[in-house]
């Protein structure tokens, strides 16, 4: 107990007791829920008709949402080197020209738009990209209208990638992975599949647009794999993450970080993180579930979600969770304690070794990284300091005014405050080709030394 006592303050014990009580209440309520459900009032005819009318709220997976928006797509399965099967959704662009936000034509006879791979954040899936009712407030729909072929990635363990060649999801070994395995196996496998789809165009590279943890995964992968940099022409990070800023304010989260590493496994086990979320998502009325999510976001991160429409939250939050390993969360906590973006430390808290930091300066692909002005989760100064004087390709950062972490996906004004910037960046970086398909892109030197400043102001 002495190491624990020396690390935690008295107030941290109260926070941990508070977290433990929530977990106990969760277990008890799930156990007695059949009894509660039996005695609860039945829905009125008015309520049933209202729910039936709100069809968008009932769309609970990427397939049905793509069909709802009238998108042609196909499911592609990729196998990683270590045996996981990942499902990607390939959105196929239409042949008709469609106007962009800025009014420019989406297609041109002498322009080949690079394919775009989109990576979701922690405890999420590809569902998160379609949480807005209005089609053009969902970034994949906009990219499709602009003429890009869009690929929606899903990392190991989530609802679309829960298969392995030899392991079953009920086995602890299935969940023995964190950021390292995703960066070493999942990201290269997905990027290779996307690049292969454009092999008819010489020198095809893909653009990666990544949200939150997805940005950490693609940068970790690029820092370790030199060849991967030749396949990724641009990375756009939304709510970019490297080192988390979880210790800045007292909360349940900071108490867990200060505690011993084993505490997280004691509370949540060694398989999937917060699996009970899906139970409550299904059982609770959407209004109650939305209020609970608002409460916990405030408790854990201090977010007020004021940029997200209060009515729309009821359906948005239903797309906000998918399975993830507890080890991934443990990895983030390790990085918060260590104060740097590093690989998982299996020997913590022993001494006599130094965990390997991700060599971000070795990234050669151009980066445009967005950070929220009010995002308490991301340490953007650390990220930019680590990327200073990196080996190749420009790096720019954008502070999105008044944005919290999830505002990059859910804010009511994403179509006017955020998307025009992304569109201009893509227009600058797209691959130019002649009518007969011969590449006519800018030289490496020009590309590496160019700045995106004029496009993101």
Buried (B, 14 or more C-beta within 10 A) or exposed (E): EEEBEEBBEEEBBEBBEEBEEEEEEBEEBEEEBEEEEEEEEEEEEEEEEEBEEEEBBEBBBBBBBBEBBEBEBEEBEBBBEBEBBBBBBBBEBBEEEBEBBEEEEBBEEEBBBBBBBBBBBBBBBBBBBBBBBEBBBBBBBBBBBBBBBBBBBBBBBBBBBBBBEEBEEEEEEBBBBBBBBBBBBBBBBBBBBBBEBBEEBEEBBBBBBBBBBBBBBBBBBBBBBEEBBEBBBBBBBBBBBBBBBBBEEEBBBBBBBBBBBEBBBEBBEBBBBBBEBBEBBEBEEBEEBBBBBBEEBEBBBBBEBEBBBEEBBBBBBBBBBBBBBBBBBBBBBBBBBBEBBBBBBEEBEEEEEEBEBBBBEBBBBBBBBBBBEBBBBBBBEBBBEBBEEBBBBBBBBBEBEEBBBBBBBBBBEBBEBBBBBBBBBBBBBBBEBEEEEEEEBEEEEEBBEBEBEEBBE
